[in-house]
Every structure is written in structure tokens, then in C-alpha cells.
Amino acid sequence: MSTKLFVEAISKYLLGVILIGLLIFLPANTLNYWNGWLFMGLLFIPMFIAGIVMMLKSPDLLRKRLNIKEKENEQKLVIKLSGLMFLLSFIIAGLNFRFKWFIMPNWIIIISSIIFIISYIIYAEVLKENAFLSRTIEVDNNQKVIDTGIYKIVRHPMYTATIFLFLSMPLILGSLISFIIMLAYPFIIIKRLNNEEQVLLKDLKGYKEYQEKVKYKLIPFIW
């Protein structure tokens, strides 16, 4: 285990906990925001476990997941738009709780939590299946096409999982307005995905054949 990798992973994890906690609880003006604690638990407990597993079994994959420096100019804009969307969504959720703009029924929060957990499991399965899964759009020298497991069904299962993850987040936090803001995410991810496919077609041997074999990008029988 690399000490440098461990320190980097723990530092970014703690920074994420603090940052999202501030974005949620400061606008709410209270720590007595049970939706916020539920969301923090659902997000960060599995993330911590997954980080430990990757550190012990696949440190190279963890290193790739920690790297967020995009080389593609088009993707830099996508990251900025995504960051703005998350920022607004979390802040509005806290304000919604503080001022009681719209109160979500508990059954929506429970169903959204279940969807979040299932999506997290799919996300973890994708990480297990694809050791080349970087957070940036790039092709390693030794990278090969992954066409097993979930990759037999759709070409970008990680993005499929994140769509359901991110759309369930504002509902767990009890904010309809934040959910409306987060509806921008599928359009942002489609822009990212189309650019990624161009890079993979150009640089990854066998990807064209994989495209022809697996027709759907995100959702089976739809697109």
C-alpha cells in the first residue's frame, strides 16, 4: 500500500465530507436536518468501504478515480457545469428544509434511498468489472475493451448508475426544486458520453466492433 495514495485518498474523502456537509447544513441553518444525515450516510459510508477495498485490491484503479484533471477541453466545460449543478442543488435543498418550501412525503424519501443504494451497487459492480475506469477521458497504453458483465447490456453502465444516483440525491434530501435542477445531469452526461465515444473510437482498438455488438449506450432498448 502506497502511503502517498493513502494520504491523498483520505484527504479527498474528508474534504468531500466537510464540503458537502457545509453545503447542506449551513443553508439549513441547523444540524437537525435528518434528510441531510441520511444522505451523508448513504453517500459516504459505502464510499469509505469502496475506497478501502480499492486501496487493498486495486490501488491503480483508486489512483485513476482520484485523478480529476481532464485533458479534453470539452470535458472541462462539462465538469464546470456539473459542479455548478451540484452546488445549487445542495444549497437549495438546505434552504428548502430551513424555509419549508416544499415538504416531501416520507415514502418518496424511502423509495429514493432504495434507488440510491441499488445504483451504488451497480456502480460498484462496474468498478469491479472495469479496472481501466478513470474519472477522466483517456485511453491507457495497455487498455482493452471490456465486454463482460453489465458491459454486455450497455456500453456506459457507470453513467447509467450515476444518473439514478444523482437524480435520487435531491429526493433523499427532500427537495423538489433541487430535483428539477438535477434534471440537467442526464443532458450533461450525454454530452460527456458522446465526446468519450469519439476518443474511444479513435484510440481504443476493438471499440468500433464493440459498438456494433452492444447497441445501447445508457438504457437498454431505449438509447
Secondary structure by P-SEA (a helix, b strand, c coil): ccaaaaaaaaaaaaaaaaaaaaaccccccccccaaaaaaaaaccaaaaaaaaaaaaccaaaaaaaaccccccaaaaaaaaaaaaaaaaaaaaaaaaaacccccccaaaaaaaaaaaaaaaaaaaaaaaacccccccccccccbbbbccccccccccaaaaaaaaaaaacccccccaaaaaaacaaaaaaaaaaaaaaaaaaacccaaaaaaaacccccccccc
